[in-house]
């Protein structure tokens, strides 16, 4: 990688979330209760009465849970997008049911949209746009998108943050934690673990997404990177920074269909398989060479364009690897591709960044931890997509922890799981307080893992017989180029 991770990358702004007032918490809590109690309450009561029968069937709770998430809106819809794009973690039934969260959200009155755009630009709408459609083409969790035409005839998408979204997100995150702790009682250990871990990750990423200047910079940055690479099938919208700001983003309009809409793709005679292959190549190229990547590649953000390319939109979340995280990632890939010495490096990076807390949480010595990580990582990256299951891998990790401690594995109850997750969080806080945890390392690896979950879904759809690391010559060349520029190899 060129001298330093993310060198030449744009500066990003973190938008601090406000502290919710008691009134905001009470008002929002009542709204959430009205969304969840009528839909999920009766099911929860039946489950409590029949607790001995085991975890709740996801098929029974999927629809009412999705309806409750959509009714609650805000950050719940944002979280629903993660569920929709992660069947390996949450199961196919929940993922399919939550697909509508990829492009759903309450309407914002056009007068509010108009006022927001005019305030941001300091001009009347007709001084910038020849046309501006009053009905949004997209209603996501934190923003709405309208199609418009600039005075020069360019067709653009205008993304506008929902009024008051920062207060809503801050309030939701405060309320979701205890609520999700209770929810694990009804959904079983597997879904509980995924839910609580993804909620922690959502806290990390949301601040940057609430400042659209970050996305404008990311669009320009990644367009340059794609131009410098052989990634001709990837399309990133052209931003118009002169018409954009903190709450408004004007960018090129890309016309396409969601990447996982197999029916429409067949009707248009388009083959998504080479597009997914190019997407994965692009991910590794950008991550290995430049330490940056799209941090939220769910199906709603990937479009099959009518010209045969894949459009990558919504760059509000960008993964950026600091030097340590980039080194960890490249050594992990080298290890999986056959470099036996790299597994020791991978383990060392984990221990160096998480301190002794990781040994306490896992109950392993360094050698056991190295073997455990190998058993966890290799199958995900080397098995064909059709054989990979992140859900199975999550369960396997718990089995291996038990075996490493010489005890017989028993599936955990929700109480045991919740206790374990809370202990891990306590150790996490201890590591932070002791200076043993790097925030950039934490954030980078969360976003890397999330993209792998998304790629699992697309790979299952279109590349079932391929592994994510199947193109060994391509990856080995990237790693060799990076290795030649690594200062540690010239010491």
C-alpha positions as CSV (number, residue, x, y, z in Angstrom):
1,X,0.0,0.0,0.0
2,X,1.3,3.5,-0.8
3,X,3.5,4.6,2.1
4,X,0.6,5.0,4.5
5,X,-3.0,3.7,4.8
6,X,-5.6,6.0,3.2
7,X,-3.0,8.5,2.0
8,X,-4.7,10.9,-0.3
9,X,-8.1,10.0,1.1
10,X,-10.5,12.9,1.9
11,X,-11.0,14.3,5.4
12,X,-14.2,13.0,7.0
13,X,-16.3,14.8,9.5
14,X,-17.8,13.0,12.5
15,X,-21.2,14.5,13.5
16,X,-21.5,14.2,17.3
17,X,-24.8,12.9,18.3
18,X,-26.8,15.1,20.8
19,X,-27.6,13.8,24.3
20,X,-31.3,12.9,24.3
21,X,-33.5,14.7,26.9
22,X,-35.8,12.8,29.2
23,X,-38.7,14.2,27.3
24,X,-37.3,13.0,24.0
25,X,-36.6,9.6,25.5
26,X,-40.2,9.3,26.9
27,X,-41.9,10.5,23.7
28,X,-39.8,8.3,21.5
29,X,-40.2,5.4,23.9
30,X,-44.0,5.7,23.6
31,X,-43.8,5.7,19.8
32,X,-41.7,2.6,19.8
33,X,-44.0,0.9,22.2
34,X,-47.0,1.6,19.9
35,X,-45.1,0.0,17.1
36,X,-43.9,-3.1,18.9
37,X,-46.4,-4.0,21.6
38,X,-49.4,-4.8,19.4
39,X,-47.3,-6.8,16.9
40,X,-44.7,-8.5,19.0
41,X,-46.3,-8.4,22.4
42,X,-48.8,-11.3,21.9
43,X,-46.1,-13.5,20.4
44,X,-43.8,-12.7,23.3
45,X,-46.4,-13.6,25.9
46,X,-47.0,-16.9,24.2
47,X,-43.3,-17.6,24.2
48,X,-43.0,-16.8,27.9
49,X,-45.7,-19.3,28.7
50,X,-44.0,-21.9,26.5
51,X,-40.4,-21.1,27.3
52,X,-39.6,-24.8,27.8
53,X,-40.2,-25.4,24.1
54,X,-37.1,-23.6,23.0
55,X,-36.3,-20.5,20.9
56,X,-39.1,-18.8,18.9
57,X,-39.4,-19.9,15.3
58,X,-38.1,-17.1,13.1
59,X,-40.9,-17.7,10.6
60,X,-43.5,-16.8,13.2
61,X,-41.9,-13.5,14.3
62,X,-40.4,-12.3,11.0
63,X,-43.4,-10.4,9.6
64,X,-44.7,-8.7,12.9
65,X,-41.1,-7.8,13.8
66,X,-40.5,-6.3,10.4
67,X,-43.8,-4.3,10.6
68,X,-42.8,-3.1,14.0
69,X,-39.3,-2.0,12.7
70,X,-40.9,-0.1,9.8
71,X,-43.6,1.5,12.0
72,X,-40.9,2.6,14.5
73,X,-38.8,4.0,11.7
74,X,-35.5,5.9,12.2
75,X,-32.7,3.7,13.3
76,X,-34.9,0.6,13.4
77,X,-35.2,0.8,9.6
78,X,-31.4,1.3,9.4
79,X,-30.9,-1.9,11.5
80,X,-33.5,-3.6,9.4
81,X,-31.2,-3.1,6.4
82,X,-28.5,-5.0,8.1
83,X,-30.9,-7.9,8.8
84,X,-32.1,-7.9,5.2
85,X,-28.6,-8.1,3.8
86,X,-27.2,-10.7,6.3
87,X,-29.0,-14.0,5.9
88,X,-25.9,-15.8,7.1
89,X,-26.3,-14.2,10.5
90,X,-30.0,-13.7,10.8
91,X,-31.4,-16.5,8.6
92,X,-33.1,-16.5,5.2
93,X,-36.6,-16.0,6.6
94,X,-35.8,-12.8,8.5
95,X,-33.5,-11.5,5.7
96,X,-36.2,-12.0,3.1
97,X,-38.9,-10.5,5.2
98,X,-36.8,-7.4,6.0
99,X,-36.0,-6.7,2.3
100,X,-38.5,-3.8,2.3
101,X,-36.3,-2.0,4.8
102,X,-33.7,-1.4,2.0
103,X,-35.8,1.4,0.7
104,X,-38.5,2.4,3.1
105,X,-39.2,5.2,5.5
106,X,-41.9,7.8,6.2
107,X,-42.6,10.5,3.7
108,X,-41.1,14.0,4.3
109,X,-43.5,16.7,3.2
110,X,-42.1,18.3,0.0
111,X,-42.2,21.8,1.6
112,X,-39.8,20.6,4.2
113,X,-37.5,19.1,1.6
114,X,-37.6,22.3,-0.5
115,X,-36.9,24.5,2.6
116,X,-33.9,22.3,3.6
117,X,-32.4,22.4,0.1
118,X,-32.9,26.2,-0.3
119,X,-31.4,26.9,3.1
120,X,-28.4,24.7,2.4
121,X,-27.8,26.3,-1.1
122,X,-28.7,29.8,-0.1
123,X,-30.8,30.1,-3.3
124,X,-34.3,29.4,-4.5
125,X,-34.9,25.9,-6.0
126,X,-35.5,27.2,-9.5
127,X,-32.2,29.1,-9.5
128,X,-30.3,25.7,-9.5
129,X,-32.8,23.1,-10.9
130,X,-34.8,23.1,-14.1
131,X,-37.0,20.4,-12.7
132,X,-37.4,18.9,-9.2
133,X,-39.7,15.9,-8.7
134,X,-41.9,16.4,-5.6
135,X,-42.3,12.6,-5.1
136,X,-39.1,10.9,-3.7
137,X,-37.5,8.1,-5.6
138,X,-36.0,6.8,-2.4
139,X,-37.1,6.9,1.2
140,X,-34.3,5.5,3.4
141,X,-33.9,5.6,7.2
142,X,-32.0,8.8,7.5
143,X,-32.6,10.6,4.2
144,X,-34.9,11.0,1.2
145,X,-33.8,11.2,-2.4
146,X,-35.5,13.2,-5.2
147,X,-34.8,13.2,-8.9
148,X,-34.1,16.5,-10.4
149,X,-32.5,18.2,-13.5
150,X,-29.9,20.9,-13.3
151,X,-30.1,24.0,-15.5
152,X,-27.5,22.4,-17.9
153,X,-29.8,19.4,-18.4
154,X,-27.9,16.9,-16.2
155,X,-30.2,14.4,-14.4
156,X,-29.3,14.2,-10.7
157,X,-30.3,12.6,-7.5
158,X,-30.8,15.0,-4.6
159,X,-30.2,13.4,-1.2
160,X,-31.7,15.3,1.8
161,X,-31.2,14.4,5.5
162,X,-34.5,14.0,7.3
163,X,-35.2,17.0,9.6
164,X,-34.2,16.2,13.2
165,X,-32.6,12.9,12.3
166,X,-29.6,13.4,14.6
167,X,-31.9,13.7,17.6
168,X,-33.9,10.7,16.5
169,X,-30.9,8.5,16.0
170,X,-29.3,9.5,19.4
171,X,-32.6,8.7,21.2
172,X,-33.1,5.4,19.3
173,X,-29.6,4.2,20.2
174,X,-30.2,4.9,23.9
175,X,-33.5,3.0,23.8
176,X,-32.5,0.1,21.5
177,X,-29.9,-1.3,23.8
178,X,-32.1,-2.4,26.8
179,X,-34.9,-3.2,24.3
180,X,-32.7,-5.6,22.3
181,X,-31.4,-7.2,25.6
182,X,-35.0,-8.2,26.2
183,X,-35.6,-9.2,22.6
184,X,-33.0,-11.9,22.8
185,X,-35.2,-13.9,25.2
186,X,-37.7,-14.5,22.3
187,X,-35.4,-14.9,19.3
188,X,-32.8,-17.4,20.4
189,X,-29.1,-17.2,21.0
190,X,-27.9,-17.1,17.4
191,X,-30.0,-14.1,16.4
192,X,-29.3,-12.5,19.8
193,X,-25.6,-12.5,19.4
194,X,-25.7,-11.1,15.9
195,X,-28.2,-8.4,16.9
196,X,-26.2,-7.1,19.9
197,X,-22.9,-7.1,18.0
198,X,-24.4,-5.3,15.0
199,X,-26.0,-2.7,17.2
200,X,-22.6,-1.9,18.7
201,X,-21.2,-1.5,15.2
202,X,-24.0,0.8,14.2
203,X,-23.0,3.2,17.0
204,X,-19.5,3.4,15.5
205,X,-20.6,4.3,12.0
206,X,-23.6,6.5,12.3
207,X,-21.9,9.8,13.2
208,X,-20.2,10.1,9.8
209,X,-23.3,9.2,7.8
210,X,-25.2,12.2,9.3
211,X,-22.9,14.7,7.5
212,X,-23.4,14.5,3.7
213,X,-20.1,16.3,3.0
214,X,-18.5,13.0,3.9
215,X,-20.4,11.3,1.1
216,X,-19.5,14.0,-1.5
217,X,-15.8,13.6,-0.7
218,X,-16.1,9.8,-0.8
219,X,-17.7,9.9,-4.2
220,X,-14.9,12.0,-5.7
221,X,-12.3,9.9,-4.0
222,X,-13.5,6.5,-5.2
223,X,-14.2,7.7,-8.7
224,X,-10.5,8.6,-8.9
225,X,-9.5,5.2,-7.5
226,X,-11.6,3.3,-10.0
227,X,-10.1,5.4,-12.8
228,X,-6.7,4.3,-11.7
229,X,-7.7,0.6,-11.7
230,X,-8.9,-1.9,-14.2
231,X,-12.5,-1.8,-12.8
232,X,-14.5,-0.8,-15.8
233,X,-17.7,-2.4,-14.7
234,X,-18.0,-0.3,-11.5
235,X,-19.8,3.0,-11.6
236,X,-19.8,5.6,-8.8
237,X,-22.1,8.7,-9.2
238,X,-20.4,12.1,-10.0
239,X,-20.9,14.5,-7.1
240,X,-21.7,18.2,-7.5
241,X,-20.0,19.7,-4.5
242,X,-21.0,23.3,-5.5
243,X,-24.6,22.3,-4.9
244,X,-24.0,20.1,-1.8
245,X,-23.5,20.7,2.0
246,X,-23.9,19.1,5.4
247,X,-27.6,18.3,4.9
248,X,-27.9,18.1,1.1
249,X,-26.0,16.1,-1.6
250,X,-26.5,16.5,-5.3
251,X,-25.0,13.7,-7.5
252,X,-25.4,12.0,-10.8
253,X,-28.5,9.9,-11.1
254,X,-27.9,6.2,-11.8
255,X,-30.8,4.2,-13.3
256,X,-30.8,0.6,-12.3
257,X,-32.3,-2.3,-10.5
258,X,-31.2,-3.8,-7.1
259,X,-28.4,-6.4,-7.4
260,X,-30.5,-9.2,-5.9
261,X,-33.5,-8.7,-8.1
262,X,-33.0,-11.9,-10.2
263,X,-36.3,-11.6,-12.0
264,X,-35.7,-8.1,-13.4
265,X,-32.1,-9.0,-14.3
266,X,-33.3,-11.9,-16.4
267,X,-36.0,-9.8,-18.0
268,X,-33.4,-7.2,-19.1
269,X,-31.0,-10.0,-20.3
270,X,-28.3,-9.0,-17.8
271,X,-25.9,-11.4,-16.0
272,X,-25.1,-10.2,-12.5
273,X,-22.3,-12.8,-12.0
274,X,-19.5,-10.9,-13.6
275,X,-20.7,-7.8,-11.8
276,X,-20.4,-9.5,-8.4
277,X,-17.0,-10.8,-9.5
278,X,-15.9,-7.2,-10.3
279,X,-17.4,-5.9,-7.1
280,X,-15.3,-8.3,-5.0
281,X,-12.2,-7.5,-7.1
282,X,-12.9,-3.8,-6.5
283,X,-13.2,-4.4,-2.7
284,X,-9.9,-6.2,-2.5
285,X,-8.1,-3.7,-4.8
286,X,-9.2,-0.7,-2.8
287,X,-8.7,-2.3,0.6
288,X,-5.2,-3.7,-0.1
289,X,-3.9,-0.8,-2.2
290,X,-5.4,2.1,-0.5
291,X,-7.0,0.9,2.8
292,X,-10.4,2.3,1.9
293,X,-13.7,0.7,0.8
294,X,-17.4,1.1,0.7
295,X,-18.6,0.4,4.2
296,X,-22.3,-0.4,3.6
297,X,-22.7,-2.6,0.4
298,X,-26.2,-3.9,1.2
299,X,-28.4,-4.8,-1.8
300,X,-30.2,-1.4,-1.8
301,X,-26.9,0.3,-2.5
302,X,-25.8,-1.9,-5.5
303,X,-27.6,-1.4,-8.8
304,X,-27.5,-3.4,-12.1
305,X,-27.3,-0.6,-14.6
306,X,-28.9,-0.9,-18.0
307,X,-25.6,-0.4,-19.7
308,X,-24.2,-3.6,-18.1
309,X,-22.2,-2.0,-15.2
310,X,-22.8,-2.2,-11.5
311,X,-23.7,1.1,-9.8
312,X,-22.4,1.6,-6.3
313,X,-24.4,4.2,-4.4
314,X,-24.8,5.6,-0.9
315,X,-21.2,6.3,0.1
316,X,-22.1,7.7,3.5
317,X,-20.2,5.0,5.3
318,X,-16.6,4.4,4.2
319,X,-14.2,1.9,5.7
320,X,-10.7,3.3,6.4
321,X,-8.0,1.1,7.7
322,X,-5.2,2.6,9.8
323,X,-1.7,1.1,9.4
324,X,-2.2,-1.7,12.0
325,X,-5.6,-2.7,10.7
326,X,-4.4,-2.8,7.1
327,X,-1.4,-4.9,8.1
328,X,-3.7,-7.3,10.0
329,X,-6.0,-7.6,7.0
330,X,-3.2,-8.3,4.5
331,X,-1.5,-10.8,6.8
332,X,-4.8,-12.6,7.3
333,X,-5.2,-12.9,3.6
334,X,-1.6,-14.1,3.2
335,X,-2.2,-16.7,5.9
336,X,-5.4,-18.1,4.3
337,X,-3.6,-18.2,0.9
338,X,-0.9,-20.5,2.4
339,X,1.7,-18.4,4.3
340,X,1.9,-20.4,7.6
341,X,4.1,-17.7,9.3
342,X,1.3,-15.1,8.9
343,X,-1.0,-16.8,11.4
344,X,1.4,-15.8,14.2
345,X,1.2,-12.2,13.0
346,X,-2.6,-12.3,12.9
347,X,-2.7,-13.5,16.5
348,X,-0.1,-10.9,17.6
349,X,-2.2,-8.1,16.1
350,X,-5.3,-9.2,17.9
351,X,-3.5,-9.4,21.2
352,X,-1.7,-6.1,20.7
353,X,-4.9,-4.3,19.9
354,X,-7.1,-5.9,22.5
355,X,-4.6,-6.6,25.2
356,X,-5.0,-9.4,27.7
357,X,-8.8,-8.9,27.7
358,X,-9.0,-11.1,24.6
359,X,-7.3,-14.0,26.4
360,X,-9.7,-13.5,29.4
361,X,-12.8,-13.4,27.1
362,X,-11.8,-16.5,25.1
363,X,-10.1,-18.4,27.9
364,X,-7.1,-19.4,25.6
365,X,-3.4,-19.1,25.5
366,X,-1.7,-17.6,22.4
367,X,-1.3,-20.9,20.5
368,X,-4.9,-21.9,21.1
369,X,-6.1,-18.5,20.0
370,X,-4.1,-18.8,16.8
371,X,-5.5,-22.2,16.0
372,X,-9.0,-21.0,16.9
373,X,-8.8,-18.0,14.5
374,X,-7.6,-20.3,11.7
375,X,-10.5,-22.6,12.2
376,X,-12.9,-19.6,12.2
377,X,-11.4,-17.7,9.2
378,X,-10.2,-20.2,6.7
379,X,-13.6,-21.8,5.9
380,X,-15.3,-18.4,5.4
381,X,-12.7,-17.3,2.8
382,X,-11.9,-20.6,1.1
383,X,-15.2,-22.5,0.9
384,X,-17.5,-21.9,-2.1
385,X,-20.2,-19.3,-1.4
386,X,-22.9,-22.0,-1.6
387,X,-21.3,-23.9,1.3
388,X,-20.5,-20.9,3.5
389,X,-22.7,-19.9,6.4
390,X,-21.9,-17.1,8.8
391,X,-24.5,-18.5,11.2
392,X,-22.8,-21.8,11.3
393,X,-19.4,-20.1,11.8
394,X,-20.8,-18.2,14.7
395,X,-22.0,-21.4,16.3
396,X,-18.7,-23.1,15.5
397,X,-16.7,-20.5,17.3
398,X,-18.5,-21.2,20.5
399,X,-18.0,-24.9,20.1
400,X,-14.3,-24.4,19.6
401,X,-14.0,-22.2,22.7
402,X,-15.6,-24.9,24.7
403,X,-13.3,-27.6,23.2
404,X,-10.2,-25.4,23.8
405,X,-11.2,-25.4,27.5
406,X,-11.7,-29.1,27.6
407,X,-15.4,-29.0,28.3
408,X,-18.4,-30.5,26.5
409,X,-20.3,-28.0,24.5
410,X,-23.9,-27.2,25.3
411,X,-26.1,-24.8,23.4
412,X,-26.4,-21.6,25.4
413,X,-29.7,-20.2,26.8
414,X,-30.5,-16.6,26.1
415,X,-29.6,-15.9,29.7
416,X,-26.1,-17.4,29.3
417,X,-25.6,-15.7,26.0
418,X,-26.6,-12.3,27.4
419,X,-24.3,-12.8,30.4
420,X,-21.4,-13.7,28.0
421,X,-22.0,-10.7,25.8
422,X,-22.2,-8.3,28.7
423,X,-18.9,-9.8,30.1
424,X,-17.3,-9.3,26.7
425,X,-18.5,-5.7,26.7
426,X,-17.1,-5.2,30.2
427,X,-13.7,-6.6,29.0
428,X,-14.0,-4.3,26.0
429,X,-14.4,-1.3,28.2
430,X,-11.5,-2.4,30.4
431,X,-9.3,-2.7,27.3
432,X,-10.3,0.8,26.2
433,X,-9.6,2.2,29.7
434,X,-6.2,0.5,29.8
435,X,-5.2,1.8,26.4
436,X,-5.2,-1.7,24.9
437,X,-7.8,-1.1,22.2
438,X,-7.5,1.0,19.0
439,X,-10.8,2.5,18.0
440,X,-9.7,2.6,14.3
441,X,-8.9,-1.1,14.6
442,X,-12.3,-1.9,16.0
443,X,-14.2,0.2,13.4
444,X,-12.2,-1.1,10.5
445,X,-12.7,-4.7,11.3
446,X,-16.4,-4.3,12.0
447,X,-16.9,-2.8,8.6
448,X,-14.7,-5.4,6.9
449,X,-16.8,-8.2,8.5
450,X,-20.0,-6.5,7.5
451,X,-19.0,-6.4,3.8
452,X,-18.1,-10.1,3.9
453,X,-21.6,-10.9,5.2
454,X,-23.1,-9.0,2.3
455,X,-20.8,-10.7,-0.2
456,X,-21.9,-14.0,1.1
457,X,-25.5,-13.2,0.1
458,X,-24.6,-12.1,-3.4
459,X,-22.2,-15.0,-3.9
460,X,-24.9,-17.5,-2.9
461,X,-27.1,-15.9,-5.5
462,X,-24.8,-15.7,-8.5
463,X,-21.4,-17.4,-7.7
464,X,-22.4,-20.4,-5.6
465,X,-19.5,-22.6,-6.7
466,X,-16.8,-19.8,-6.2
467,X,-15.0,-18.9,-3.0
468,X,-14.4,-15.2,-2.1
469,X,-10.6,-15.9,-2.4
470,X,-10.9,-18.1,-5.5
471,X,-8.9,-15.7,-7.8
472,X,-5.5,-16.5,-6.2
473,X,-3.2,-15.0,-8.9
474,X,-5.1,-11.7,-8.7
475,X,-4.9,-11.6,-4.8
476,X,-1.3,-12.8,-4.7
477,X,-0.3,-10.0,-7.1
478,X,-2.0,-7.4,-5.0
479,X,-0.4,-8.7,-1.8
480,X,3.0,-8.9,-3.5
481,X,2.7,-5.2,-4.6
482,X,1.7,-4.2,-1.1
483,X,4.5,-6.3,0.4
484,X,7.1,-4.5,-1.7
485,X,5.9,-1.2,-0.3
486,X,5.7,-2.3,3.3
487,X,8.4,-0.5,5.3
488,X,8.6,-3.4,7.7
489,X,10.1,-5.5,4.9
490,X,12.9,-3.0,4.3
491,X,14.0,-2.5,7.9
